[in-house]
Amino acid sequence: MKTKGQPKDWETAAEIVTRSINDMTGSHEFASMMDSNACQKVIFEEFEDIVELVFSSNSQMDNEILQEQFFDIAIAALCGYAYQKDISPKKASKIVREVVIGKQKMYGHGNIKRFGIPGITIRLNDKLERLKNLQRHGGPVLFEPIDDTWLDICGYAIIAIMWIEDWFLLEMRNNKQETSTNTGE
């Protein structure tokens, strides 16, 4: 499952990936996800396979398979978020894209660049454990609502897809303009 297009900056890459995810929410395979429990089931099944591929010494990372699994997680998380917020997947994908871009502006490349897919997998595990605990408690614990967790899961899956596509290290639009202005280009 490949994304369509070749971005010139980080924001465009995120837009291509989120558009692809949104387009796939209507496919036959995902149309059967009628509630957040079904979405969660898909996520946890795919995640177990990712952990095996990424951390097992007996297997080699196959980027094509990994990308497909991260797409499945992103689609299921987007649907879970849409169900939780009672909005359309299209509106949910717009929100997810805005949040992912906003967080990238805050964090930059370094937090993901250092550990790549293994680091993303560990961060995603943290979000999945948080989702389990929030559901076990029947809702938010302290200040963390479940919909934020769905957003984070989708966001990390998008970042993984961008990493696999070699797009994660693209510059942000504003950074490219500042670099051009500062260097006189």
N, C-alpha and C positions, 0 to 999 in steps of 0.2 A: 504494500500500500504506500504509494508515493504521493507527496504533496504536489500541487500544481503551481508552477511559477518559480522564478528565481529572484529572491529579494535583494535589494541593495542596502537595506538597513534593518535594524532589529525590529522596529515597529511593523514594517511590512512583512517580515518573516512571521511574527506573531499573528498578524492578520491572516496570512495564507493558511497557517495551521488551524486557527480557530474557525475559519470559513470551511476548511475541509472537515473538521469535526462536526460542525453544525450540519453540513450537507449529509454526513453519514448518519445523523440521528434519525432520519426518516427511512433508512434502509430496513429491509425485512428483519434482519437479525436483531436490530435494536428496537424496532417498533413494539416488540413483545415485552419490553421492560415497562411495566405498568405502574410501578411504585418504587420508592427508594430502596426497599429491601431487595428487589430484583437487581437494581443498579449496584448495590453493595455486593451482592453475590458475584456478579461479573467481575467487579474490581478485585475482590479477594482471590478469585480463581486465577485471573490473569497475573496478579501480583506474585503468587506462589511460583508460577512459571518464570517470571522475571528474576526472582531471587535465585532460583536454581541456575538460570543462565548466567547471571552476573557473578555469583559467589561460589559456584561449584567448581572444584578443581578438575572435575571430569568433563566439563562442557566448555565449549568455546562460545564467546558471545557472537551471535549471528545478528548483525544490526537490522537486517530485514525483518526477522522474527520479533526482535525487541521492539522495533518501531510499530509493528502491527499490534503488539500487546499494549504498548503505551497509548496507541490510538484507541483501543478498546476501553482502557481505563479512562481516558479523557472523555470519550463519548458517554460512558456510564456515569461518570462524575458530573458532567454537564447536565445529563438528564436528571440525576439525583438533585442537583442544585435547582433545576427548573421545577421539579416536583415540590421541593421544600419551599420555594418562594412562590409557587403557583403562578409561574410565568412561562412563556413559550421558550423552547430551546434557542430560537433565534435571539430573543432578548437576553437570555442567559449567556449566550456566546459573546454578545457585545459587552456585557458586564465583565465576564471572565477576561476578555482581551484587554479591557481598560485596566483591570486590577493587575494582570500580569505585566503589562507595560509600566504601570506605576511602580510596582515593586522592583522591576529591573532598574528603573531610574534611581531608586533608593539603594539597592544592593550592589549594582554593577555586576561585572563578570567574575570577579575573584572568588566569590563563595561557591560557584559551581565549577569554575575552571580547574580548581585545585584537585577535585576528586572525580569529576565527570559523572558517568552513569552510575558507578558504585555509590557516590555521594548522593545523587538524586534518589536512588533506590532507598537509601537509609532515611533521607528526609521524608520520602513518601510513606515509608513504614511508620514514622512518627505520626503522620496525619491519619493513617488508617487505624492506628491504635487509639488515637484521640476520637475518631468516629465511633469505634466500638464502645469506648467509655462513655461518650455523650449519650449514645443510644441506651446503654445499660442504666444510666441515671435518668433517662427520660427527657433529656433536654440540656440546656446550657449549664455548665459548671463554671462558677465565677462569672466571667464576662464573655465566654467563648461560645457563640451560637453555632448550631450544627451547620447552618448554611455557609458560614465562613470555612468550615472544614471541607465541605464539598468543593468550594471555590479553590482552596489550597491543593486538594487532590488533583483537580483538573489542571491547575496551574503547573504543578510539578510534572504532570504527564506532558503538557505542552512544551515545557522546558526540555524534557528528555527527547521529544521528537525533534525539536530544534537542534539539540546537541548532535543527535544521530545524523541529521541533514547537514551538519557543519555550519549552522546558521547562528548558534548561540553567541558566538564571539563577534558577530557583526556589530558595528557601532550604532548607537542610537542616532536618530536624525539630528537632534540638537548638538550632540557631540561632534558629528561630522561637520556641521556648519561652523562650530566654534574652532575646530581644528583648522579648517580652511581659512577662516578669518585670522587666526593667530599665526599661521605660517605664510600668509600672503598668497595662498593659492587661489 
